[in-house]
Amino acid sequence: MIWAYPDVKLTLLLAGIFGLLYFIYLFRYWKINRRLEVEKRRLFTKMVIRTTYFVLFLIAFAGPSIGTSLKEIQEEGKDIFIAVDLSQSMNAADIGPSRLQRIKFELKNLTKSFPSDRIGLIIFSSEAFMQCPLTFDQSVLQLYIDGLNTGLVPNFGTDLNGPLRMAEERFLNDESQEVKSKTIILISDGENFGDDLEDIGSRLNNEGIKVFSLGVGTTGGSSIPRGNGLVIDPQTGKPAQTVLDRAPLQQIAAETNGQYFEISDEVQEIGDLTAALERVEGGVTGSRVVEASANKYFYFLLAGLVLSLLDMMLPIKTIKL
């Protein structure tokens, strides 16, 4: 027999409380016996009934599992590429301590929510690079996330098409025979200086690849730090300003039946992004049959309730007048 809640200490405590209270009950009848005639046989019968249903309640409380049954479990999996914008604008501090530092912190928590899924990491600015292929190894992924900085990629503007094309190519050329759902998390401030997103969005949609985009920044914007100074706009000669541009991120999410989320001074939707990813139905990668024990607590609980009701409805006289 297997117990769902094998708390011996609690069981002994409850048994001790019952024993103490019943001892007080018997002591009361012993005092009555000094004045009135107590029918000891009937008193013993009542004690047996009450002890029996109390023991049945304790067994039900512990959750006994008797016997086994076979159960088929389907194993599901998802493949997720996280594409992180590492352009200079991600150093802006309109979200403290900076856009990139905040993203690194949030990604560590997000990836921990999907320990059984394969996750890869793409970094991009004007070009896209594969930082970590799809992997189940969470510790390796965490190391790559720790090392994210804007010095890892050339910075000549931001092209959102690059990481999407790279993720698409890796998904299509994946040698794994397992059928999994395919998802891209696109993280950027949305400032796109590349081609229009219509073509790549249409292809991803036809291939069943969803894009969940995460906008990072504020509409008020911020200057861009560089070393001990600021990035200067060559056209105005003044510090360049970077603002959150939601439009391209919302566009690619809508075209692929994904969703747009945001981290800004107004909303913090990383939790909503995690919940949306959890709702994505993973592909069935296999199935296995396991033995599952069946919890039979109800039968003991029912028997105890029946005895307790009989004890209350059909009282046994223990005192003869």
N, C-alpha and C positions, 0 to 999 in steps of 0.2 A: 504494500500500500504506500502511495506517495501522498505527502501532505503539502497543500498549497501554502499554508501559513504555519510552519512548524515552530511556533514560539513557545517553547517549553516553560519558560519563566512565567509568561502571562497565563498559560493554562494552569500552572500550579498555583498562581496567585488567585485566580478565580475559584479554583477548587478549595483553596484555603478559606476564602471568604464564605463560600457556601457551607463548608464544614463548621466554621465558627457560628454562623447564623443558625445552623441546624442544632448545634450544641446548645445554644441559648434557648431554642424552641423546646428541646428535650428537657432542659433544666427546668423550664417553666412547667412542663407537664409533671415532672418529678415533684415539684412543690405542690401542684394540685393533687397529686396522688396521696399526699399526706393527709388530705381532708376528704377527697372523693375517691371512688373506685375507678381506676383507669384500666381499660381493657388492653393489656400489653400486646396481644396478638394483632389487634386492629391497628394499634399504634405502629407496630413493626411493619405491617402491610403498607401503611401510608408512607413510612420512611423509605421503603423499598421503591415505591412508585416515584416519589419525588427525586430520590437519588438517581433512578434510571433516566428520567427525562432530563435531569441536569447534565448527566454524562453524555446523553445524546446531543444536547445543545453544544457542549464543549467539542465533541467530535465534528459537528457541522461547522462550528466556528473555525476549526483547524483546516477545513477543506480537504476531505479525504478523496483521493483519486484511486478508483478500483478498476483494474483491467486496462486495456489499451485499445486504441482504434487507429486505423491507417488514414492518413490525411495527405492529399496532394498539395504541394506548395509550388506556386509558379514564381520563378525568379525573374525580376524585372531589372532593367538597367537603362541609364541615360548617359549620353556623351555630351559634355558641355565644354565649349571653348570660351574662355574669358579673354576678351580683347581690351587691353588697357592703353589709353592715349598717354603717351609720354612726351608730348610736345611741351615747349617752354611754358605755355599758358597754364599747365597743370601745377606749376609752382606757385600760382597766385594764392594769396592768403585771404580771399574773401570768405573762405570756409577754413576755420582753424584746425590744426596749425598750418595746413596748406591743402589744396585739393588732392594732391597725390598722397600725402601722408594720411589723410582721412580715408582715402580709398584703400590703401594698404591695410589699415586697421579693420575696415569693414570686410574686406575680402578674406582675411584670416578667419573671421567668424562664419562667413557665408560658406566657405568651402568645407568647414567642419560639419555642416548640416547635411552633406552628401557623401558620406564615407564609402558607400557601396557603388558610386558612380565614377566613371572615368572623366577626369577634368584636365584640360590643357590650357596653356597660357600663351597668348600672342601679344606682343608689344608693337606699337606703331606710332608714327608721326607722319612724315611725308612718305615713309616706306614702312612696310610691315615685316616683322621677324618672328619666327617660331622660337619662343623662349623655353617652353616645356611642352612636349607632345602629350597626347592623352595618356593619363596614368591613373592608377588606383592609389599610388604612393602619396599619402597626404603630407608626410614629412618633407619629401623633395619639393612638393608644390609650395609648402610654407616657406622654404628657403628661397625659392625663386621670387615669391611675393615680397619677402624681406629685402631682396636686392633691387627692387624696382627703383629707378631714378631716371631723370630726363637726359642723362648723359649716355644712355645705352643706345640711342637711336639718333640719326641725323635729324636736325631740326630746320626744315625749310617749309614750314606750314603743316597742315593736317589733312590727310586724305583718308576718309572713312571707308572708301571702297577697298583699300588694300587688305585690312584684316578680314573683311567679309569674304573676299575672294580666296584668301589663304585658308580660312576655316572651311569654306565650301570645297576646295580642292582636297584638303585632308580628309574630310568626311567621305567624299566620293571615292578616294583611293585607299580607304581603310581596308586592310586585309583581313580584319576580324570578320568571321562568318556570323557572328551574333547580330540579331536585328535589334537595334537600339534607337530610341528617339534622339534627335539631334537638335541641339540648342546652342545659340551664341549669345553671350552677354557682352554687349558693346558699351564700354564705359568711356565717356568723353565729355568735354564741355560743349561739344556740338559745332565748333567752328570748323566747317568743312571747306577746304580749298581745292578739293579734287573734283572728279567727275560727278555728274548727277547720280543719285542712288536708285533710279527707276529700274535700270537693267538688272543690277545685282539683286535688287529686292524681288523682282519678278522671277528670277532664276531660283533663288532660295525658296520662295513660296512653292514653286512647282516641285522642288525636291523635298518638300516637307520639313525644311529647316526653319525653325522659329528664331527670331531675334528679340531678345529682351534688352532694351537700351536703358542706360542709367546716365542721366544728365547730372553733371557735377559743376556747381558754380552758382553765381547769383546774377540777376538781371542788372543789378547796380554795377557789377563788375569790380575790377581791381587792377592795379598795376602789376607788372610781371618782374619778380626779382631775378637778377643775374649776377652772381658773385656778390660783391659789396655794393652793387648799384642796381639799376633798373634797365629793362629792355626799352630802347628808344625807338619810336616810330619814325622811320627815315623821311616820311612825307611831311610831318609836322615838326619834327625835331623835339617833340615832347614825349614823356613816358607813355608807352603803348598801354592801352586798356583792353582787357579781355572780359567778355561777358558770356553768360550762358545763352547759347542758341539752341532752343528746344526743337525747332522745326525739322532739321534733318534727322534727328534721333527719333522724333515721333513718326516721321514719314517711313523710315525703314522698319520700325516696329509694326506700324499699321499694315504695310505691304506684305509682311510675313506672318500675319495673325499673331504677333507677339504683343508686348505691352511696353509702355514707356513709364519709367520711374525717375525719381529725382532726389538729389541731396542738395539742399540749398538753405538759405536763411529762413525760408518759409515752411518747407516740408522735409521730412527725413523718412524716406520710403524704402530703405534697405530691407526692413522686415517684410514689407509687402512683396518685394522682389523675391525674397527667399520663399515666401508662401506660394507665389505664382509658380516658381520652379518646382516646388514639391507637388503642385497640382498637375504638372505635365506628366502624362501617362507614359511610363517607360516601356520600351519594347520587351517582349517576353524572350529571355535568353535561354530558358530551360525550365525544367520542372523536376521535382524530386518527391518521393513518397517518404513520409516520416511517421513514426509512432507517436500518437498523441494520447496522453492519459486523460480519462474522463472524470471530471469532478462530480462526485456523488453526494455532495453536502446536503442537497435538497431532501433526500430520503431520510436522513438522520434528523434534519430539522422538522420535517413533517411528522415523524414518529414522536418526537419530543413534544410538539404542539398538541398532538392528539392526547398524549398522556396527561399533559398539563391541563387541558380542557376537561378531561374526565375527572381529574383531581378536584377541579373547581366546581363542576356541575354535579358530580356524584360524591359528595363528601362522605367519608367513612367515619361513623361515630366512634370516638375513642373514649368517651366518658359515659358511664352508666349512672343514671339518676334513680 
